Amino acid sequence: MTARPDTTGSSSAIVIGAGLGGLSAAMRLGAKGYRVTLLDRLDQVGGRGSSITQNGHRFDLGPTIVTVPQVFEQLWRECGRDFRKDVDLRPVDPYYEIRWRDGSVFTVRQDEGAMIDEVRRLSPRDVPGYKRFLKDSEARYQFGFEGLGRRPMNKLMDLIRELPGFVKLRADRSVYAHAASRVSDPRLRMALSFHPLFIGGDPTHVTSMYILVSHLEKEFGVHYAMGGVQEMADAMARVIEDQGGTVRRGVEVDEITVTAGCADGVVTTDGERLAADIVVSNADPGTTYDRLLRKQVKKRWTPARLNRSRWSMGLFVWYFGTKGTAGKWADVGHHTILNGPRYRGLLKDIFMKRHLAQDMSVYLHRPSVTDPSVAPKGDDTFYALSPVPNLHGANSVDWAEMEETYRKNLAGVLNDNLIPGFEDHLSASHILTPDTFVSRYLSPHGAGFSLEPRIFQSAWFRPHNISEEFGNLFLVGAGTHPGAGIPSVVTSSEVLTQLVPDAPRPYVPLETKVAAE
Ligand SMILES: Cc1cc2nc3c(=O)[nH]c(=O)nc-3n(C[C@H](O)[C@H](O)[C@H](O)COP(=O)(O)OP(=O)(O)OC[C@H]3O[C@@H](n4cnc5c(N)ncnc54)[C@H](O)[C@@H]3O)c2cc1C
């Protein structure tokens, strides 16, 4: 039997998972007066935003681009703190470079005039269409990010109210179809439509609402957190501890306990029972409902429904260090996207056929040009990411067998197109495949970003931030509303706190109590 919460004490919250969604939820619950216990199975906080170190190279495993920094500034303000004092976030300009195998290059930066020049250089006839695309993107940002993205979407009425906006903005159309309606050059169509891949979605199927990313990049910049996203996550954990909360690393939750239809605590894999007034899960909703609530009967998020859902793509990520290469490959900056010979064909292979193609498109991260703390002096730290099929369904890729073959293939692409001769300098190497996403993050089907953000898996259709299955249970993070990506998971905690009741018995840290007496 689960111990009841201490009724003489303050209201308590358990947060399962210290991804950026879980960390921001814990901060906001602390600010709301809850006594918070945050548990993560990993030995660091940050989830997909955590890092590993090998031979003096720090590898930020996941997010590298921070957009919409004001979501963090607001989060810190709500906790009575100043974000800029805790995290050194710096703008990166140019944002990134997109390259094609024919040698053409498109450099994305903040300045609108420079961007129009870039478009003109590739395809003069597309300049008017590009300007219209920017306006389209702004309209979708206001509607999708500032509007419904920041509001709860747990009632059908919440969705119905938004339907006229969806119709007006042609949410039925895909990101790619929208870009193609504005520009004709295939390279520009790619450059204006690839953003859903940053959150695991197929640009040819994800709703065109996601073209909002172009506006938020242009308006608020592309940033890098010195020390990596791990540094931001660590700063978030410090705020939680300063609020009097507890952050426990290396603790895995095996089960969420439910009494009379309400979540009332958790049991860890070590058999420890912890009681709480509310439980917030930052584990993937698939893992939350299928694994942590396996003993409970579900009405909506049944195993069959989760299995029918469409999951985001998988990722093959090779982290490597190179010795004595600082200053070499001078044309390779912080962020480079190298297109393969095919765009739509490759997307089809990844998302529809679930076939591991020979060709690939690659995102190359080289943080050592911005942040000296990622590599020993004179060396470089890289990661190369290639989107691949997830593990859903029969005939999924056997990564134990394919990992080395695929790495060699990727090394060949990098060698031939971006960083010739790099393998002679290798000083560290680490690989994540969809299998690792299962073992490290308990990610269903090894998906890189939880449920794919298709129209019928977005807003009300996504697992709700307030559970539709059990009382006192809340969800935060990439698999819930509004979706994946750093700004969205932090916003999901903003939505969550609109749904969580104020702590009936607010937490007062000991020092505050003593000072008052
Ligand atoms: C390679 C990569 C690159 C990316 N690049 C970018 C980028 O540049 N910009 C951007 O904005 N976004 C990017 N993203 C997306 C972004 O990182 C994620 O959407 C976001 O970090 C997810 O945060 P989250 O809070 O949902 O959960 P996660 O980071 O998935 O964290 C969930 C946590 O829950 C823990 N957990 C799960 N189950 C249990 C359990 N039973 N008990 C205890 N703990 C548990 C896990 O260990 C994990 O730490 C990237 C993602 C990846 C993978």
The ligand as a Gaussian input file, in Angstrom:
#p B3LYP/6-31G(d) Opt

LIG

0 1
 C       19.512000      14.408000     -31.723000
 C       18.454000      15.435000     -31.401000
 C       18.618000      16.744000     -31.821000
 C       17.659000      17.709000     -31.495000
 N       17.873000      18.998000     -31.871000
 C       17.031000      19.962000     -31.452000
 C       17.365000      21.322000     -31.640000
 O       18.415000      21.651000     -32.178000
 N       16.489000      22.267000     -31.179000
 C       15.322000      21.924000     -30.550000
 O       14.559000      22.825000     -30.150000
 N       14.992000      20.625000     -30.331000
 C       15.828000      19.649000     -30.752000
 N       15.550000      18.331000     -30.482000
 C       14.273000      17.993000     -29.823000
 C       14.330000      18.234000     -28.318000
 O       15.583000      17.850000     -27.839000
 C       13.274000      17.404000     -27.596000
 O       11.999000      17.589000     -28.189000
 C       13.172000      17.757000     -26.129000
 O       14.440000      17.898000     -25.534000
 C       12.392000      16.666000     -25.423000
 O       12.239000      17.017000     -24.072000
 P       11.234000      16.222000     -23.149000
 O       11.127000      17.000000     -21.894000
 O        9.986000      15.925000     -23.863000
 O       11.822000      14.808000     -22.837000
 P       13.174000      13.988000     -22.908000
 O       14.329000      14.831000     -23.204000
 O       12.895000      12.822000     -23.759000
 O       13.315000      13.524000     -21.396000
 C       12.500000      12.549000     -20.821000
 C       13.252000      12.035000     -19.611000
 O       12.414000      11.084000     -18.932000
 C       13.251000      10.089000     -18.406000
 N       12.431000       8.917000     -18.139000
 C       11.671000       8.231000     -19.028000
 N       11.038000       7.231000     -18.399000
 C       11.422000       7.277000     -17.101000
 C       11.120000       6.482000     -15.961000
 N       10.298000       5.430000     -16.030000
 N       11.693000       6.802000     -14.776000
 C       12.549000       7.864000     -14.678000
 N       12.877000       8.641000     -15.735000
 C       12.305000       8.346000     -16.925000
 C       14.291000       9.857000     -19.479000
 O       15.460000       9.301000     -18.929000
 C       14.537000      11.296000     -19.959000
 O       15.595000      11.895000     -19.265000
 C       16.497000      17.350000     -30.766000
 C       16.317000      16.023000     -30.355000
 C       17.290000      15.076000     -30.657000
 C       17.090000      13.677000     -30.165000

